Amino acid sequence: MMMIYCHDILANTAAEEFNITWSRTHPIAVSVGDDAYQTYLTLECDHSMGMTVIGSLRNMILFNYACSYQISAIEYGIMQNLDFIYSMGTVSMDVMGSVTRTLFYVFWLGTDLESSTQY
C-alpha cells in the first residue's frame, strides 16, 4: 500500500505541473519477492500504474514519464525504510533493493546483463 500511496502523491504533484487529470481505472498489485541475495518490491502491472490520464498529448507523455521514471526510486526508498541493511567489514550491503538498482550495479561491475537476468 505504501508504494501505491507514494506513487499517488507523486502523480498528484506531477498532474499540477503538467496540467492533466488522472484517475486509477485498472487494479494494480505490488508484491515482494525473495531470492538468495535480496528481497524485491515489484509491480504486477505495467508502469502506468493503472492510471487513465487526460490532457494534451505532450503533457500526458511528460506526466507518464515523470511517474514511471520514479517507480524504482520509490520501491528502493520504501525498502530502505524497512531497515534491512547489514554491514560486511567496512562495506554496507543492501539486503533489499530494486531490480533497476541491481541491474545498474551488475552493469557497473562489467558483468554480462543477459547472464545476470537468467538466474
C-alpha positions in Angstrom: 0.0 0.0 0.0 2.9 2.4 0.7 4.1 2.0 -2.8 0.7 3.0 -4.3 0.3 5.8 -1.8 3.7 7.3 -2.6 3.1 7.0 -6.3 -0.2 8.8 -5.9 1.4 11.7 -4.1 3.9 11.9 -7.0 1.1 11.7 -9.6 -0.9 14.4 -7.9 2.1 16.7 -7.8 3.0 15.9 -11.5 -0.6 16.4 -12.5 -0.5 20.0 -11.3 2.9 20.6 -13.0 1.7 19.2 -16.4 -1.9 20.4 -16.3 -3.5 17.0 -16.7 -6.1 14.9 -14.7 -5.7 11.3 -13.8 -7.6 8.5 -12.1 -6.8 4.9 -11.4 -9.0 2.9 -13.7 -7.3 -0.5 -13.5 -6.3 -2.5 -10.5 -2.6 -2.9 -9.7 -0.7 -5.2 -7.3 2.6 -4.7 -5.6 4.4 -7.8 -4.3 7.6 -8.7 -2.6 9.9 -11.4 -3.9 12.9 -13.1 -2.4 15.9 -14.6 -4.0 19.1 -15.9 -2.4 20.6 -12.5 -2.0 17.9 -9.8 -1.8 14.2 -9.1 -1.3 12.5 -7.1 -4.1 9.4 -5.0 -4.1 7.9 -5.3 -7.6 4.9 -4.3 -9.6 2.4 -6.8 -11.1 1.2 -4.2 -13.7 2.7 -2.0 -16.4 4.3 1.2 -15.3 1.2 3.2 -16.0 0.1 2.0 -12.5 -3.4 1.5 -13.8 -3.9 5.2 -14.5 -6.0 6.9 -17.2 -4.6 10.3 -18.0 -6.4 13.2 -19.7 -4.7 16.2 -21.2 -2.7 17.3 -24.1 -0.6 14.6 -25.8 2.7 16.3 -24.8 1.7 16.8 -21.2 0.4 13.2 -20.9 3.7 11.9 -22.2 5.7 14.1 -19.8 3.4 13.1 -16.9 3.7 9.3 -17.7 7.4 9.6 -18.0 7.8 11.5 -14.7 5.6 9.0 -12.8 7.1 5.8 -14.3 10.7 7.0 -14.1 10.4 7.3 -10.3 8.9 3.8 -9.6 12.3 2.2 -8.9 13.3 5.1 -6.6 10.0 4.8 -4.7 10.5 1.0 -4.4 14.0 1.5 -3.1 13.1 4.2 -0.6 10.3 2.1 0.9 12.5 -1.0 1.2 15.4 1.0 2.7 13.0 2.4 5.4 12.3 -1.2 6.4 15.9 -1.2 7.7 17.2 -4.3 6.1 20.8 -3.2 5.9 23.8 -5.1 7.3 27.5 -4.5 7.3 30.2 -6.8 6.0 33.5 -5.5 7.0 33.5 -1.8 6.1 31.0 -2.3 3.2 27.4 -1.7 3.8 25.3 -4.3 2.0 21.7 -3.7 1.0 19.6 -6.7 1.6 16.6 -5.0 0.0 16.7 -3.1 -3.2 15.2 -2.5 -6.6 15.6 -4.5 -9.8 16.8 -1.4 -11.6 19.4 -0.7 -9.0 20.7 -4.3 -9.1 20.9 -4.3 -12.9 22.8 -1.0 -12.9 25.2 -2.4 -10.3 25.7 -5.6 -12.4 26.4 -3.4 -15.5 28.8 -1.2 -13.5 30.7 -4.3 -12.4 31.1 -5.2 -16.1 29.0 -8.4 -15.8 27.0 -9.5 -18.8 23.5 -8.3 -18.2 21.9 -11.2 -20.1 23.5 -13.8 -17.9 22.7 -11.8 -14.8 18.9 -11.8 -15.7 18.8 -15.6 -16.2 19.2 -16.7 -12.6 
